[in-house]
């Protein structure tokens, strides 16, 4: 095997790894109980899968065709920056809309700070 074939194999493995992580992310979206944990599955693993697929594509086209794709680089940067921010904003909007946490999530320490003592008194009644 030549060096080019090994690098192409590495690119194919990165794309395959991204596809597997994407399927795991889809199962996480189905199985997890609330919007907060689903957002975690959507942003963390989906970001990793998209970045892995784009990086594998970038490496393949760089080695096989001999050119650097600026579009793939911009796609990598765009996904890396925007996906975690979007996930954070979705969780923040859900929390401020008072979407309940899943049972067994633990103590919600932010609730009395953000919504005041009115909510904590109503929960005790």
Secondary structure, DSSP 8 states (H G I E B T S, - for coil): --HHHHHHHHHHHHHHHHHHHHHHHHHHHHH--SHHHHHHIIIIIHHHHHHHHHHHHHHHHHHHT----HHHHHHHHHHHHHHHHHHHHHHHHHHHTT----TT----SHHHHHH-HHHHHHHH-
